[in-house]
């Protein structure tokens, strides 16, 4: 299931103006970008013609979901 989601994310465009995929966004989030502004600087999301009017909500939801998933992970040990 995770492999299928990653495959879909690798081709699904979230920032249409810049052509940034969900996979690229999630990779940047996992690499330490924890805010929309950090993602903007790192991978250029929200810097296209619409100035993030179309993508910001979806990107911020991904950030929130990722942060929540880190809180709910069960520590091993």
C-alpha positions in Angstrom: 0.0 0.0 0.0 2.8 2.4 0.9 4.6 1.6 -2.4 1.4 2.4 -4.3 1.0 5.7 -2.5 4.6 6.7 -3.2 4.1 5.8 -6.9 1.0 8.0 -7.1 2.8 10.8 -5.2 5.7 10.6 -7.6 3.5 11.7 -10.5 0.7 13.7 -8.9 1.3 17.5 -9.3 0.5 19.6 -6.2 2.1 22.9 -7.2 0.8 23.1 -10.8 2.5 26.3 -11.7 5.9 24.9 -10.9 5.2 21.3 -11.7 6.2 20.1 -8.2 4.9 16.6 -7.3 3.6 15.4 -4.0 6.5 13.0 -3.8 9.0 15.9 -4.1 7.1 17.8 -1.4 7.0 14.9 0.9 10.7 14.2 0.4 11.5 17.8 1.3 9.3 17.5 4.4 11.0 14.3 5.5 14.4 16.0 4.9 13.5 18.7 7.4 11.4 21.4 5.7 8.7 22.0 8.4 6.9 25.1 7.1 5.5 26.3 3.9 8.1 29.0 3.7 10.9 26.4 4.1 9.4 24.4 1.2 9.1 27.6 -0.9 12.8 28.3 -0.4 13.9 24.6 -0.9 11.9 23.5 -3.8 10.1 26.6 -5.1 6.5 25.7 -4.4 4.1 28.6 -4.3 6.4 30.8 -6.5 4.5 30.4 -9.7 1.9 32.6 -11.4 -0.9 31.9 -8.8 1.4 32.8 -5.9 0.3 29.7 -4.0 -3.5 30.4 -4.2 -4.0 26.9 -5.7 -1.5 24.7 -3.8 -0.9 26.3 -0.4 -3.8 24.6 1.3 -2.8 21.1 0.1 0.8 21.6 1.0 0.0 22.9 4.5 -2.3 19.9 5.0 0.6 17.6 4.1 2.8 19.4 6.6 0.2 19.0 9.3 -0.5 15.4 8.5 3.2 14.6 8.6 3.7 16.4 12.0 0.7 14.5 13.4 2.0 11.1 12.1 5.3 11.8 13.9 3.4 12.3 17.2 1.5 9.1 16.8 4.4 6.8 15.9 5.0 4.2 18.5 8.7 4.3 19.7 10.5 1.0 19.3 12.3 -0.4 22.2 
